[in-house]
Amino acid sequence: MIMDICAEYLEIAENRMALYGFFARIYRSEVDENMLEAMKRIDFKADEGEAGYVAGTAKLQAYLSRSSFTMRRDLAVDYAKVFLSAGISQGGAAFPYESVYTSPEGLMMQEARDEVVRLYRAKGLCVEGVVEPEDHLAFELEFAVRLCREGLEAAQSGDLEGLKASIEEQRAFLKDHLLNWVPRFCEDVVRYANTEFYQAVAAMTAGFINMDAAMVDRMAVESRPDGC
């Protein structure tokens, strides 16, 4: 069983890190020309997985396959509207901060921000001088990449206890943070975005996080202290 867990982790780790990294980049800033052209060369469509994720990949693939001279401009306008509330007097935006979705008043820089800062610092990550609050979705997704990579390094070296600890850390971060607000955030993105691009990416994000959480839960349960 342990050999199976280690082998499975090694098999899926790179893909998990790539997806977390991809979503982090999407929410960090607007899509530039180079990224848009790179995405057009990728086959995003998935044939299996969580229903929302699969539907999102098909929608994203269809959007990127279109020929449009205004696509990048349309995405830039939509990014500013949905995530920065540009041109909106009130409502109609999905602010990518955990505090907004978990604090009673819906404000930024609340308890969730302080909690993730403690997690970042515990890993020796520098959080000084950042422009955005540390509970921005892009930062949290990048932290998930860090946790995934630590598990990969443990599995590669045959460190069973390190792998188990990493899986538990990933499980806790998903439960206490990403699952705690990202699905609702993604619902708002789907509701407020004008472009099918951000609607699709939001569906993919929520679906992926749900799938990843279920997988990490299962691996945590199946782990045994018998050696790797």
Disulfide bonds with the S-S distance in Angstrom:
Cys6-Cys228 2.13
